[in-house]
């Protein structure tokens, strides 16, 4: 079981598209789109959101992401009416990037609170929490005390495109560490994509904080495995 995600948008197409995008990074996470009104117009529907919550029960919790202000109000109203509101969390995060970060965290086995924080960390406001990480080859990470650095070569054919950026950002945002990758925020999918790092590029990773070594292991493990891509 994983945490399940609900997307509330004023546009049915936006909600469906955001779910389609995030599903590429987190194929095992149930995501339900609740966009537009019941009759297909721009707006939000309390009934749609309630139905999405009903469809999402049975997992390890539910996190809801929204776009504009009234979508938040609709989601809050739905939470008030649901039978068990304690199992449903509302994240304050940008819809697309927040959803991707949340989906990657959920795919990695994070609990509902950590998934919510992963989404909110896109704004830099979420308090990080631990999540599972991979290991890197012996000797590839150096450091002393709370600070660690590592250099890793991109081996996947496409380099740092959306999926690898999402995997790095989603995992790091759920760790208690500050991490930079070639000088940009490692917990920001957008910032990582601006690196335009192709195959063969070196990623210089620096980390501070209680989970600094785990963060280095996480990034290094992903890079050395080619993000699971050719």
N, C-alpha and C positions, 0 to 999 in steps of 0.2 A: 504494500500500500504506500502511496505517496500523498502529500498535500495536494489538494485540488484547487484549481484557479477559475475565477469567474471574471469575465470582461464586460463591463457596463459602458456602453458608448451611445452617443446620440445617433450614430450611423450604424446600420446593420452591416454595411460593407466594411467599415473600419473595424468593428468588433471581429467579424469573420476573418479579415485579413491579418489582424494582430495575432489571433489564435493560430492561423496557418503558419505565420512566420515563427512564432515561438515553438510550435510543434516540431519544427526542423531541428531545434536544439534539445528538445526534451520530449522524445517520442513516447515515453512511458507515463507522462503526466496528463491526467484528465483536465482539459480546459473547456469551459462552456462559454460561448458567446451570447450575450444578452444585449443586442444593439437595436436601436430604432424602436418605433412604436409597434403595437400589435397589428396595425393595418399598413405597415411598411413605410410610414412617414419618418422624417427626422424628429427625434425626440427620445424620451426614455419611457419604459413601461414597467410599472411595479409588478405586473403579472409575469412579465418575462424574467425579471430578476428573481422573483419568488420561485418560479419554475426552475431556474438555473441552480438555485440553492438546493431545491429538492433533488435535482439530478446529481448534485455533488456530494450528497451525504454518503457516509460509509467509508470514507477515506481517513487520512490522518489529520483532518482539519481542512478548512476552506479559507482562501485569501481572495478578496475581491479588489479589483483594480477598476478605476473609472477615468473618464476623460474630463468633461466640463462640470461646472458647479452643480447644476441640477441633477446630474448623474449621481453625484455624491449624495444629494438629498434623497433620491430614489433608493439608492443602496441602503442608506441609513433607515429609511422607512421599512424596507424589506427585512432588515435585521431585527427591527422592533417586533415584527409580526411572525418571525420564524420561531419554531418550537424550541430550538436550542441555540440562542444567539452566541453563547460562549464559544461555540465551535467554529464561528465565522468571524474573520478579521478583515477590516477595511484598511487597505494600504494607501498612504499618501505618497503617490509616486507618479511620474510620467507614464502614460499608458503603455506605449510600445516598448521603450527601453526597460521600464520597470517590470513589465510582463516577462520579457526575455530573461532578465536577471532572476526574477522569482521562479520561472520555469526551470532554469538551470539549477538553482538551489534545490528545488523540489526533486528534480531528477537525481541529484546527488544524495538524497535522503534526509535533507534538513527538515526540522519540524516546522509547524505553522508560524511560530513566532520568528524563527530564523528566516523563513521564506519571506515574511512580511518585511523584515529588516533588510533583506537582500534587495527587495524592490525599492525601499525607501532610501537605501544607501546610494542609489543613482543620484539623488539630490545631495548626498553627503550628510543626511540627517539621521540615518539609521544607525543604531548602536550595534556593532558587529557581534556575531555569535559563532561558535565553532561549527564546522561541518567536515565531512570526510574528505581526506586528501590522498593523493598518490605519493609514491616515493620516486626520487631521482637517483641516477647512478652515483655511486660512491665517489666523493672527490669533486663533484660538480658544483657544490655549494660551499662557500667560505663565509666565515663570520666569527664574531666574538661578542659575548654578552647578548644584548637584545637586538643587535643590528646584523643583518645577513645580506649578502649579495650573491648573485649568480649570473652566469652568461650562458645562454642557450641558443642554439642555431635552429631556425625554422626549417623543418625537413618536408613538410607537406607541400604539395605542388602549388596550391593557391595562396599560401602564405597567410597573412593576417587579414582574413576577410570576416564577414559578419559572424559566422558560427564559432570560429576560434575566439574572437573577441568576446562573444557572449559567454563562452565557457569560462574564460579567464575571469571576466568581470563578475559573473554570477557566483563563482566559487569564492573569490577574494572578498566580495562584499559580505559574505557570511562568516568571515574570519576576523578575529580581534587583532588586526594589524593594518598599518599604513604601508601601501606598496606602490612603487612607481615602476613602470616599464619604459625604458628609454626616455625617462623624464616625465612621462604623463601618468595620470591616475590609473592604476591598474584595475580599479573597481568601476571604471567608466567604459562601457562598450564603445561609445562614440569616440572618446579620446584614443582608445587603442586602434580603432579603425583609421584615425587620421595619421597614424604612423606609416601607413601604406607599405608595410614591411613584406617583401616578397620572399620566396623560397631562397634559403641561403643567408638571409639576414640574421644578424645576431640581436637577441633581446637581452638587454642588461637590466636585471631586476634587482631592486633594492627594497628592503622591508624592515620595518620597525614595529615593536610592540610584542605582547605576550605570544602571539601566534606567528611571529615573523619567520621562524624556521619552517613551520608548517606551510606558510604561504609560498615560500621558495620551493618547497617540495611539490606543492600543488601545481604551480606554473611550470616548473621543470618537468614534472611528470607528463603534463599535457603536451608540452612542446616535443619532448623526446619520443612520445607515442604518436606524433604527427596529428594530434587531435582526433585520432581514429580515422583519418582520411588517407587517401593514396599519397 
